[in-house]
Amino acid sequence: MASKKLSDIEIQQQLANLPDWTLRDGKLYRAIRFVNFSAAFSFMTQVALIAEKADHHPEWFNVYNRLEIWLTTHDADGISAKDIALAQAIDALLA
Amino acid sequence: MASKKLSDIEIQQQLANLPDWTLRDGKLYRAIRFVNFSAAFSFMTQVALIAEKADHHPEWFNVYNRLEIWLTTHDADGISAKDIALAQAIDALLA
């Protein structure tokens, strides 16, 4: 299913409800720090299962207890509702 | 246990036996492409268990089926035997 790119206004509206996310390089971005690698990778595993189920995957960088996540939709050449949904799911895991 | 930084000559000697690894930004670097995200993340999980057991962790970036890995030893401010061992373990998983 193709995803529609959100407009700048739509993205700003969504970001109002995602206070831990910012725009970076045109992607939704969040950095998270955990207590150690085990906690970070355990979290990544939970996100991986959600991402695989949704067939929508993050770009992410990890070193030890630090994780950086960028969300974008390549098909849409921008941020789509899929990215908002994944950001919300990631926040819910951390709540 | 503190790790000793390898000399440039020692690193070059080790790289001779690690043909899929290069030096990038002073770190051991390897990029790997898998068939899909599931394969990539399954591999990351195997590496995570090895890394946690060795208490020596990679820097890595993943998007979908692509994985990039950088190995360095922060304590040693360079590449140590721990990085060589982790690179060898990663290669063994892929063999």
Backbone of each chain as ProteinMPNN parsed JSONL, in Angstrom:
{"seq_chain_A": "MASKKLSDIEIQQQLANLPDWTLRDGKLYRAIRFVNFSAAFSFMTQVALIAEKADHHPEWFNVYNRLEIWLTTHDADGISAKDIALAQAIDALLA", "coords_chain_A": {"N_chain_A": [[0.843, -1.182, 0.0], [0.687, 2.101, -0.953], [2.043, 5.005, 0.6], [1.03, 8.2, 1.63], [2.768, 11.222, 1.486], [3.077, 13.394, 4.227], [2.018, 16.788, 4.653], [3.939, 19.778, 5.461], [2.557, 21.212, 7.388], [0.803, 19.284, 8.412], [2.703, 17.564, 9.515], [3.8, 19.183, 11.532], [1.552, 19.431, 13.137], [1.267, 16.804, 14.02], [3.679, 16.492, 15.386], [3.252, 18.008, 17.611], [2.02, 16.322, 19.33], [3.989, 14.564, 19.841], [6.268, 14.982, 21.72], [8.877, 14.171, 22.215], [10.091, 13.838, 19.838], [11.797, 15.159, 17.009], [12.294, 17.07, 13.998], [14.73, 16.025, 11.76], [16.978, 16.253, 9.206], [14.807, 16.013, 7.514], [13.452, 13.881, 8.532], [11.621, 12.082, 11.062], [12.945, 12.196, 14.279], [14.385, 10.68, 17.113], [16.281, 10.431, 20.062], [17.44, 8.107, 22.436], [18.392, 7.135, 25.687], [19.559, 4.394, 27.478], [19.908, 2.208, 30.396], [21.954, 0.424, 29.98], [23.655, -1.686, 27.518], [22.193, -4.055, 27.242], [19.59, -3.313, 27.962], [19.102, -1.419, 25.986], [19.265, -2.961, 23.621], [17.294, -4.849, 24.062], [15.058, -3.233, 23.96], [15.257, -2.426, 21.281], [14.678, -4.848, 20.083], [11.992, -5.187, 20.684], [10.946, -3.053, 19.21], [11.7, -3.879, 16.683], [10.049, -6.077, 16.215], [7.527, -4.896, 16.123], [7.932, -3.208, 13.945], [8.432, -5.02, 11.885], [6.012, -6.342, 11.743], [4.367, -4.265, 10.909], [5.473, -3.854, 8.52], [7.165, -1.698, 8.159], [10.037, 0.035, 8.632], [12.568, 1.219, 10.908], [15.285, 3.62, 10.58], [18.211, 3.232, 12.293], [20.664, 3.86, 14.844], [22.937, 2.456, 17.049], [24.952, 2.511, 19.931], [26.335, 0.967, 22.608], [24.581, 2.05, 25.31], [23.068, 3.864, 23.986], [20.649, 4.988, 21.655], [19.644, 6.004, 18.482], [17.042, 7.079, 16.436], [15.61, 7.347, 13.242], [12.837, 8.198, 11.335], [11.245, 7.674, 8.302], [9.478, 7.564, 5.169], [10.27, 5.805, 2.509], [8.964, 5.192, 0.08], [7.14, 7.278, -0.077], [8.722, 9.399, -0.188], [9.16, 11.054, 2.009], [7.761, 12.022, 5.184], [5.26, 9.954, 6.442], [1.958, 8.775, 7.416], [2.589, 6.287, 8.386], [5.018, 6.637, 9.666], [4.359, 8.303, 11.763], [2.709, 6.568, 13.171], [4.553, 4.585, 13.9], [6.313, 6.048, 15.477], [4.576, 6.713, 17.568], [4.086, 4.155, 18.575], [6.63, 3.467, 19.462], [6.986, 5.378, 21.475], [4.962, 4.501, 23.172], [5.978, 2.074, 24.057], [7.964, 2.988, 25.7], [6.646, 4.257, 27.662]], "CA_chain_A": [[0.0, 0.0, 0.0], [1.475, 3.33, -1.014], [1.783, 5.934, 1.693], [1.046, 9.589, 1.18], [3.637, 12.127, 2.228], [2.353, 14.421, 4.974], [2.458, 18.17, 4.406], [4.665, 20.366, 6.589], [1.584, 21.577, 8.435], [0.359, 18.03, 9.04], [3.809, 17.064, 10.347], [3.875, 20.014, 12.746], [0.408, 19.068, 13.988], [1.572, 15.509, 14.643], [4.802, 16.664, 16.319], [2.725, 18.588, 18.852], [1.678, 15.201, 20.21], [5.173, 13.702, 19.945], [7.232, 15.972, 22.23], [10.252, 13.653, 22.247], [10.562, 13.716, 18.458], [12.067, 16.394, 16.281], [12.608, 16.879, 12.581], [16.159, 16.094, 11.461], [17.2, 15.798, 7.829], [13.517, 15.68, 6.914], [12.929, 12.641, 9.113], [11.316, 12.117, 12.49], [14.165, 11.777, 14.985], [14.395, 10.618, 18.576], [17.43, 9.77, 20.699], [17.054, 7.504, 23.712], [19.501, 6.58, 26.447], [19.132, 3.329, 28.382], [20.887, 1.997, 31.479], [23.103, -0.332, 29.457], [23.424, -2.264, 26.186], [21.127, -5.059, 27.31], [18.313, -2.596, 27.944], [18.942, -0.789, 24.668], [18.993, -3.949, 22.58], [15.974, -5.424, 24.362], [14.096, -2.283, 23.402], [15.33, -2.524, 19.827], [13.996, -6.079, 19.688], [10.547, -4.913, 20.712], [10.636, -2.194, 18.066], [11.877, -4.681, 15.467], [8.861, -6.913, 16.013], [6.456, -3.981, 15.693], [8.276, -2.717, 12.599], [8.27, -6.104, 10.924], [4.576, -6.583, 11.63], [3.803, -3.152, 10.13], [6.28, -3.744, 7.299], [7.693, -0.324, 8.094], [11.228, -0.169, 9.456], [13.307, 2.44, 11.259], [16.732, 3.759, 10.452], [18.651, 3.434, 13.673], [22.073, 3.726, 15.202], [23.111, 2.107, 18.462], [26.238, 2.165, 20.547], [26.146, 0.673, 24.029], [23.25, 2.348, 25.878], [22.459, 4.96, 23.239], [19.931, 4.626, 20.438], [19.093, 7.098, 17.699], [16.052, 6.557, 15.489], [15.097, 8.246, 12.221], [11.695, 7.585, 10.644], [10.82, 8.269, 7.048], [8.84, 6.582, 4.285], [10.98, 5.959, 1.236], [7.958, 5.204, -0.999], [6.449, 8.569, -0.118], [9.757, 10.439, -0.254], [8.925, 11.991, 3.106], [7.154, 11.461, 6.391], [3.872, 9.553, 6.199], [1.219, 8.307, 8.604], [3.293, 5.109, 8.923], [6.071, 7.094, 10.576], [3.674, 8.777, 12.97], [2.247, 5.38, 13.906], [5.706, 3.906, 14.497], [6.779, 6.922, 16.569], [3.636, 6.546, 18.686], [4.308, 2.814, 19.134], [7.902, 3.535, 20.193], [6.708, 6.121, 22.71], [4.13, 3.666, 24.054], [6.871, 1.092, 24.679], [8.791, 3.672, 26.698], [5.793, 4.949, 28.651]], "C_chain_A": [[0.881, 1.235, 0.0], [1.07, 4.25, 0.132], [1.91, 7.346, 1.171], [1.95, 10.406, 2.098], [2.79, 13.174, 2.953], [2.897, 15.796, 4.603], [3.216, 18.687, 5.633], [3.718, 20.711, 7.738], [1.094, 20.333, 9.166], [1.452, 17.467, 9.963], [3.902, 17.868, 11.643], [2.727, 19.699, 13.699], [0.693, 17.764, 14.733], [2.68, 15.661, 15.687], [4.341, 17.276, 17.647], [2.364, 17.498, 19.861], [2.831, 14.21, 20.387], [6.347, 14.559, 20.452], [8.676, 15.475, 22.253], [10.857, 13.504, 20.855], [10.793, 15.094, 17.853], [12.223, 16.05, 14.805], [14.113, 16.998, 12.402], [16.372, 15.489, 10.083], [15.897, 15.345, 7.175], [12.897, 14.396, 7.423], [12.529, 12.898, 10.558], [12.508, 11.523, 13.232], [13.927, 11.744, 16.485], [15.648, 9.897, 19.041], [16.992, 9.284, 22.065], [18.301, 6.94, 24.381], [18.957, 5.562, 27.449], [20.187, 3.134, 29.475], [22.125, 1.252, 30.979], [22.736, -0.926, 28.085], [22.265, -3.24, 26.2], [19.756, -4.391, 27.246], [18.053, -1.976, 26.577], [18.557, -1.831, 23.626], [17.663, -4.661, 22.821], [14.878, -4.532, 23.795], [14.081, -2.358, 21.878], [14.586, -3.762, 19.331], [12.48, -5.893, 19.688], [10.136, -4.057, 19.511], [10.729, -2.995, 16.764], [10.639, -5.517, 15.171], [7.677, -6.068, 15.535], [6.692, -3.541, 14.248], [8.031, -3.791, 11.545], [6.797, -6.387, 10.678], [3.925, -5.52, 10.743], [4.454, -3.05, 8.754], [6.737, -2.301, 7.073], [8.825, -0.226, 9.112], [11.963, 1.139, 9.744], [14.71, 2.447, 10.641], [17.213, 3.991, 11.862], [20.119, 3.128, 13.853], [22.141, 3.44, 16.689], [24.585, 1.98, 18.795], [25.996, 2.093, 22.047], [24.717, 1.027, 24.485], [22.504, 3.431, 25.104], [21.817, 4.45, 21.953], [19.419, 5.898, 19.771], [18.2, 6.484, 16.632], [15.628, 7.669, 14.534], [13.953, 7.524, 11.503], [11.36, 8.383, 9.396], [10.198, 7.161, 6.2], [9.421, 6.752, 2.89], [10.015, 6.029, 0.054], [7.352, 6.598, -1.191], [7.424, 9.722, -0.276], [9.513, 11.505, 0.818], [8.343, 11.261, 4.297], [5.682, 11.172, 6.112], [3.221, 9.139, 7.513], [1.883, 7.077, 9.218], [4.366, 5.511, 9.935], [5.475, 7.61, 11.882], [3.254, 7.585, 13.827], [3.417, 4.671, 14.589], [6.271, 4.736, 15.65], [5.882, 6.759, 17.8], [3.854, 5.191, 19.369], [5.596, 2.78, 19.953], [7.705, 4.272, 21.515], [5.913, 5.265, 23.695], [4.987, 2.615, 24.76], [7.652, 1.716, 25.831], [7.964, 4.276, 27.832], [5.796, 4.2, 29.982]], "O_chain_A": [[1.735, 1.389, 0.874], [-0.082, 4.268, 0.567], [2.793, 7.649, 0.369], [1.894, 10.288, 3.322], [1.891, 13.769, 2.359], [4.076, 15.95, 4.283], [3.139, 18.098, 6.711], [4.047, 20.522, 8.908], [0.982, 20.329, 10.392], [1.162, 16.96, 11.047], [4.063, 17.299, 12.723], [2.904, 19.7, 14.917], [0.398, 17.636, 15.921], [2.629, 15.035, 16.746], [4.978, 17.076, 18.682], [2.395, 17.714, 21.073], [2.67, 13.155, 21.001], [7.294, 14.827, 19.714], [9.603, 16.283, 22.305], [12.008, 13.089, 20.716], [10.082, 16.054, 18.148], [12.276, 14.88, 14.425], [14.711, 17.977, 12.85], [15.988, 14.348, 9.829], [15.887, 14.406, 6.379], [11.946, 13.877, 6.84], [13.036, 13.819, 11.198], [13.019, 10.468, 12.855], [13.34, 12.665, 17.055], [16.029, 8.871, 18.477], [16.255, 9.973, 22.771], [19.156, 6.343, 23.726], [18.006, 5.845, 28.178], [21.221, 3.802, 29.483], [23.22, 1.439, 31.509], [21.644, -0.69, 27.567], [21.447, -3.256, 25.28], [18.865, -4.867, 26.543], [16.93, -2.002, 26.073], [17.635, -1.618, 22.839], [16.982, -5.035, 21.867], [13.898, -5.012, 23.225], [13.016, -2.355, 21.26], [13.94, -3.727, 18.284], [11.782, -6.382, 18.8], [9.11, -4.307, 18.879], [9.923, -2.803, 15.854], [10.23, -5.649, 14.018], [6.924, -6.48, 14.653], [5.767, -3.509, 13.436], [7.501, -3.522, 10.467], [6.383, -6.641, 9.547], [3.05, -5.824, 9.932], [4.03, -2.25, 7.92], [6.697, -1.773, 5.961], [8.602, -0.385, 10.312], [11.973, 2.051, 8.917], [15.237, 1.409, 10.24], [16.685, 4.854, 12.562], [20.722, 2.304, 13.165], [21.483, 4.102, 17.491], [25.363, 1.41, 18.03], [25.513, 3.042, 22.664], [23.758, 0.368, 24.082], [21.43, 3.866, 25.52], [22.369, 3.597, 21.258], [18.832, 6.76, 20.425], [18.561, 5.489, 16.003], [15.325, 8.785, 14.957], [14.097, 6.367, 11.11], [11.212, 9.604, 9.436], [10.371, 5.975, 6.481], [9.11, 7.71, 2.183], [10.213, 6.822, -0.867], [7.091, 7.032, -2.313], [7.024, 10.87, -0.471], [9.644, 12.701, 0.562], [8.426, 10.037, 4.399], [4.952, 12.027, 5.611], [3.849, 9.151, 8.572], [1.764, 6.84, 10.42], [4.592, 4.819, 10.928], [6.019, 7.381, 12.963], [3.421, 7.591, 15.047], [3.29, 4.21, 15.723], [6.661, 4.187, 16.68], [6.368, 6.677, 18.928], [3.812, 5.096, 20.595], [5.654, 2.145, 21.007], [8.202, 3.836, 22.554], [6.16, 5.3, 24.9], [4.751, 2.302, 25.927], [7.961, 1.047, 26.817], [8.509, 4.745, 28.831], [5.139, 4.627, 30.932]]}, "seq_chain_B": "MASKKLSDIEIQQQLANLPDWTLRDGKLYRAIRFVNFSAAFSFMTQVALIAEKADHHPEWFNVYNRLEIWLTTHDADGISAKDIALAQAIDALLA", "coords_chain_B": {"N_chain_B": [[38.899, -5.202, 32.526], [41.582, -3.538, 31.139], [42.204, -2.562, 27.762], [44.706, -2.787, 25.324], [45.701, -0.446, 22.93], [46.099, -1.241, 19.538], [48.959, -1.074, 17.398], [49.499, 0.745, 14.295], [50.765, -0.941, 12.489], [50.234, -3.46, 13.596], [47.461, -3.461, 13.323], [47.191, -3.456, 10.516], [48.3, -5.925, 9.964], [46.394, -7.591, 11.133], [44.168, -6.935, 9.615], [44.741, -8.119, 7.229], [43.828, -10.642, 7.513], [41.183, -10.22, 7.648], [39.396, -9.717, 5.327], [36.955, -8.516, 4.669], [36.731, -6.287, 6.125], [37.441, -2.851, 6.676], [39.419, 0.085, 7.389], [37.84, 2.811, 8.827], [37.378, 6.081, 9.698], [39.183, 5.605, 11.735], [38.275, 3.288, 12.837], [37.394, -0.222, 12.853], [35.557, -1.34, 10.113], [32.655, -2.677, 8.648], [30.275, -3.349, 6.144], [27.164, -4.886, 5.609], [24.824, -6.662, 3.661], [21.607, -7.956, 3.788], [18.91, -10.323, 3.059], [16.487, -9.279, 3.838], [14.741, -7.255, 6.337], [14.167, -8.89, 8.521], [16.124, -10.891, 8.393], [18.409, -9.306, 8.709], [18.017, -8.214, 11.286], [17.857, -10.502, 12.819], [20.448, -11.405, 12.588], [21.75, -9.272, 13.869], [20.858, -9.73, 16.445], [22.166, -12.098, 17.129], [24.798, -11.131, 17.118], [24.559, -9.261, 19.152], [24.289, -10.856, 21.431], [26.769, -12.109, 21.558], [28.372, -9.846, 21.859], [27.488, -8.794, 24.281], [28.202, -10.827, 26.008], [30.962, -10.713, 25.813], [31.309, -8.27, 26.835], [31.797, -6.148, 25.158], [30.978, -3.888, 22.778], [29.389, -3.197, 19.618], [29.364, -0.301, 17.408], [26.657, 0.464, 15.513], [24.639, 0.734, 12.542], [21.469, 0.401, 11.173], [19.258, -0.045, 8.48], [16.416, -1.357, 7.152], [17.427, -3.926, 5.158], [20.103, -3.473, 5.403], [23.195, -3.255, 7.088], [25.579, -1.557, 8.964], [28.682, -1.668, 10.551], [30.833, -0.503, 13.076], [33.848, -0.887, 14.761], [35.522, -0.214, 17.714], [37.633, 0.537, 20.531], [36.778, 2.182, 23.246], [37.992, 2.621, 25.75], [40.66, 2.194, 25.122], [41.135, 4.074, 23.307], [41.268, 3.547, 20.587], [41.8, 0.881, 18.205], [41.597, -2.344, 19.491], [42.603, -5.646, 20.651], [40.18, -6.692, 21.362], [38.418, -5.718, 19.471], [39.308, -6.94, 17.155], [38.73, -9.579, 17.825], [35.929, -9.463, 18.002], [35.274, -8.765, 15.386], [36.165, -11.062, 14.078], [34.396, -12.919, 15.179], [31.983, -11.992, 14.181], [32.413, -12.383, 11.444], [32.567, -15.159, 11.485], [29.952, -15.87, 12.099], [28.763, -15.252, 9.725], [29.82, -16.978, 7.967]], "CA_chain_B": [[40.274, -5.363, 32.02], [41.936, -2.515, 30.154], [42.637, -3.105, 26.479], [45.799, -2.001, 24.755], [45.514, -0.012, 21.554], [47.025, -1.866, 18.595], [49.703, -0.147, 16.54], [49.068, 0.731, 12.898], [51.307, -2.161, 11.852], [49.454, -4.601, 14.107], [46.13, -3.406, 12.704], [47.318, -3.886, 9.123], [48.519, -7.383, 9.988], [45.11, -8.226, 11.437], [43.254, -6.698, 8.491], [45.081, -9.076, 6.172], [42.992, -11.827, 7.741], [39.791, -9.77, 7.741], [39.268, -9.043, 4.032], [35.698, -7.782, 4.524], [36.781, -5.127, 7.017], [38.358, -1.774, 6.305], [39.542, 1.142, 8.388], [37.072, 4.007, 8.518], [37.372, 6.967, 10.878], [39.983, 4.99, 12.786], [37.574, 2.127, 13.402], [37.141, -1.334, 11.937], [34.253, -1.095, 9.492], [32.127, -3.628, 7.666], [28.882, -3.199, 5.742], [26.592, -6.184, 5.229], [23.476, -6.577, 3.122], [20.851, -9.191, 3.985], [17.781, -10.415, 2.121], [15.397, -8.414, 4.314], [14.935, -6.76, 7.707], [14.152, -10.017, 9.458], [17.456, -11.507, 8.362], [19.362, -8.354, 9.276], [17.855, -8.077, 12.735], [18.222, -11.794, 13.417], [21.911, -11.384, 12.683], [22.111, -8.324, 14.931], [20.581, -10.37, 17.736], [23.293, -12.999, 17.397], [25.964, -10.303, 17.462], [24.291, -8.637, 20.458], [24.557, -11.826, 22.499], [28.235, -12.25, 21.62], [28.925, -8.585, 22.359], [27.157, -8.663, 25.707], [29.015, -11.819, 26.729], [32.345, -10.213, 25.82], [31.257, -6.892, 27.349], [32.414, -5.271, 24.149], [29.792, -3.665, 21.951], [29.619, -2.501, 18.345], [28.568, 0.823, 16.939], [26.036, -0.051, 14.286], [23.513, 1.427, 11.917], [20.656, -0.509, 10.358], [17.999, 0.32, 7.839], [15.878, -2.499, 6.424], [18.32, -5.09, 5.017], [21.49, -3.04, 5.417], [23.804, -3.097, 8.402], [26.944, -1.06, 9.001], [29.273, -1.909, 11.872], [32.129, 0.112, 13.389], [34.394, -1.436, 16.002], [36.629, 0.503, 18.333], [37.656, 0.327, 21.977], [36.84, 3.541, 23.799], [39.008, 2.636, 26.822], [42.012, 2.191, 24.547], [41.19, 5.189, 22.355], [41.698, 3.007, 19.296], [41.415, -0.501, 17.924], [42.294, -3.287, 20.369], [42.379, -7.068, 20.37], [38.745, -6.954, 21.526], [37.753, -5.422, 18.193], [39.673, -8.019, 16.229], [37.973, -10.771, 18.231], [34.513, -9.291, 17.645], [35.209, -8.842, 13.92], [36.285, -12.484, 13.721], [33.16, -13.588, 15.577], [30.963, -11.563, 13.219], [32.702, -13.1, 10.196], [32.241, -16.576, 11.694], [28.49, -15.989, 12.002], [28.352, -15.096, 8.318], [30.541, -17.968, 7.132]], "C_chain_B": [[40.539, -4.318, 30.946], [42.458, -3.187, 28.887], [43.697, -2.185, 25.899], [45.483, -1.681, 23.297], [46.542, -0.7, 20.663], [47.728, -0.776, 17.785], [49.169, -0.23, 15.116], [49.544, -0.534, 12.191], [50.524, -3.392, 12.31], [48.062, -4.632, 13.474], [46.196, -3.895, 11.262], [47.531, -5.391, 9.03], [47.201, -8.115, 10.223], [44.134, -8.082, 10.263], [43.532, -7.654, 7.329], [44.241, -10.345, 6.284], [41.509, -11.48, 7.878], [39.443, -9.005, 6.459], [37.977, -8.245, 3.856], [35.646, -6.52, 5.384], [37.779, -4.109, 6.476], [38.501, -0.836, 7.502], [38.712, 2.329, 7.947], [36.96, 4.845, 9.794], [38.127, 6.329, 12.046], [39.337, 3.79, 13.458], [37.527, 1.009, 12.374], [35.724, -1.197, 11.422], [33.886, -2.222, 8.539], [30.662, -3.315, 7.396], [28.386, -4.551, 5.24], [25.174, -5.95, 4.721], [22.802, -7.942, 3.254], [19.672, -9.23, 3.011], [16.631, -9.504, 2.534], [15.683, -7.991, 5.754], [15.012, -7.906, 8.702], [15.521, -10.688, 9.536], [18.491, -10.589, 9.007], [19.244, -8.305, 10.797], [18.15, -9.39, 13.462], [19.737, -11.868, 13.607], [22.357, -10.438, 13.799], [21.901, -8.939, 16.311], [21.698, -11.346, 18.114], [24.536, -12.217, 17.819], [25.784, -9.677, 18.852], [24.626, -9.588, 21.604], [26.057, -12.033, 22.675], [28.848, -11.005, 22.269], [28.687, -8.454, 23.866], [28.012, -9.624, 26.537], [30.452, -11.331, 26.867], [32.445, -8.845, 26.495], [32.023, -5.933, 26.432], [31.417, -5.128, 23.006], [30.107, -2.895, 20.682], [28.932, -1.14, 18.311], [27.951, 0.317, 15.651], [24.824, 0.741, 13.86], [22.784, 0.427, 11.04], [19.509, 0.246, 9.719], [17.609, -0.831, 6.914], [16.899, -3.656, 6.34], [19.799, -4.728, 5.106], [21.974, -2.829, 6.847], [25.227, -2.584, 8.219], [27.456, -1.198, 10.422], [30.623, -1.204, 11.962], [32.601, -0.462, 14.721], [35.576, -0.594, 16.463], [36.546, 0.239, 19.834], [37.852, 1.67, 22.646], [37.894, 3.656, 24.896], [40.413, 2.82, 26.259], [42.196, 3.357, 23.585], [41.714, 4.716, 20.995], [41.195, 1.59, 19.119], [42.262, -1.432, 18.795], [42.005, -4.717, 19.936], [40.895, -7.425, 20.511], [37.981, -6.722, 20.222], [38.064, -6.49, 17.152], [38.838, -9.27, 16.534], [36.501, -10.644, 17.829], [34.328, -9.342, 16.124], [35.284, -10.301, 13.46], [34.994, -13.239, 14.052], [32.018, -13.244, 14.608], [31.164, -12.296, 11.889], [32.303, -14.583, 10.32], [30.729, -16.814, 11.595], [28.023, -15.983, 10.563], [28.933, -16.181, 7.433], [29.608, -19.095, 6.693]], "O_chain_B": [[39.804, -4.227, 29.963], [43.078, -4.249, 28.944], [43.591, -0.961, 25.977], [45.051, -2.547, 22.536], [47.726, -0.738, 20.997], [47.171, 0.29, 17.526], [48.462, -1.178, 14.772], [48.814, -1.123, 11.394], [50.194, -4.26, 11.502], [47.551, -5.699, 13.132], [45.34, -4.669, 10.833], [47.007, -6.049, 8.131], [46.926, -9.135, 9.589], [43.371, -9.0, 9.962], [42.636, -7.954, 6.541], [43.978, -11.028, 5.294], [40.686, -12.343, 8.184], [39.221, -7.794, 6.495], [37.907, -7.382, 2.981], [34.659, -5.784, 5.376], [38.81, -4.459, 5.902], [37.786, -0.961, 8.496], [38.858, 2.807, 6.822], [36.502, 4.365, 10.83], [37.748, 6.498, 13.205], [39.788, 3.332, 14.508], [37.61, 1.256, 11.171], [34.794, -0.966, 12.195], [34.702, -2.662, 7.728], [29.899, -3.046, 8.323], [29.1, -5.267, 4.537], [24.423, -5.148, 5.276], [23.375, -8.962, 2.87], [19.459, -8.295, 2.24], [15.886, -9.014, 1.685], [16.727, -8.323, 6.316], [15.832, -7.887, 9.62], [16.007, -11.009, 10.62], [19.348, -11.047, 9.763], [20.248, -8.35, 11.508], [18.638, -9.381, 14.592], [20.234, -12.325, 14.636], [23.244, -10.774, 14.583], [22.679, -8.692, 17.233], [22.119, -11.409, 19.269], [25.233, -12.598, 18.759], [26.736, -9.578, 19.626], [25.179, -9.175, 22.622], [26.554, -12.122, 23.798], [29.732, -11.107, 23.12], [29.576, -8.053, 24.617], [28.483, -9.28, 27.621], [31.081, -11.513, 27.91], [33.544, -8.328, 26.7], [32.768, -5.057, 26.871], [31.055, -6.106, 22.351], [30.991, -2.038, 20.671], [28.024, -0.872, 19.098], [28.656, -0.206, 14.788], [24.099, 1.325, 14.666], [23.399, -0.302, 10.261], [18.868, 1.08, 10.358], [18.363, -1.222, 6.022], [17.195, -4.289, 7.353], [20.658, -5.587, 4.905], [21.257, -2.298, 7.695], [25.987, -3.117, 7.411], [26.751, -0.883, 11.381], [31.448, -1.292, 11.052], [31.842, -0.514, 15.689], [36.498, -0.306, 15.699], [35.524, -0.222, 20.34], [38.946, 2.235, 22.622], [38.607, 4.656, 24.975], [41.246, 3.512, 26.845], [43.303, 3.594, 23.102], [42.502, 5.403, 20.345], [40.271, 1.157, 19.807], [43.488, -1.321, 18.83], [41.264, -4.96, 18.984], [40.411, -8.35, 19.858], [37.026, -7.434, 19.911], [37.199, -6.891, 16.373], [38.316, -9.924, 15.631], [35.898, -11.613, 17.368], [33.343, -9.894, 15.633], [34.552, -10.716, 12.561], [34.559, -14.097, 13.285], [31.2, -14.097, 14.264], [30.203, -12.772, 11.283], [31.773, -15.175, 9.38], [30.287, -17.837, 11.071], [27.027, -16.617, 10.214], [28.567, -16.287, 6.262], [30.034, -20.012, 5.991]]}, "name": "protein", "num_of_chains": 2, "seq": "MASKKLSDIEIQQQLANLPDWTLRDGKLYRAIRFVNFSAAFSFMTQVALIAEKADHHPEWFNVYNRLEIWLTTHDADGISAKDIALAQAIDALLAMASKKLSDIEIQQQLANLPDWTLRDGKLYRAIRFVNFSAAFSFMTQVALIAEKADHHPEWFNVYNRLEIWLTTHDADGISAKDIALAQAIDALLA"}
